[in-house]
């Protein structure tokens, strides 16, 4: 989520991007989508959606026109839409994964840049996506 938070919950206008490449733009109230949203699917389908005060989608219709499909990021491998590329969209580690040599199955280690102990951890450096 790119936008404001109140007590750890999305609150106010913002964008939400999924790793699969879809994006939604609208306003949240205590982590619930409320009011009108614009949703862009992985395949580039554009939708107008409306949510009630409880966060339930009550209306959805396809928008006119077809935006381009998502692209794959050369840095992180996630999919993204060019229209929603921003400086915090992509994450990578700034240094290397140091494998624990005492671990027989090779699963344990640490990222030398941030101390994360999971190889699958999202990166500690934020940047814009780069189309592959």
Secondary structure by P-SEA (a helix, b strand, c coil): ccccccccccccccccccccbbbbbbbbcccccccbbbbbcccbbbbbbbbcccccccbbbbcccccccbbbbccccbbbbccccccccbbbbcbbbbccccccccccccccccccccccccccbbbbbbcc
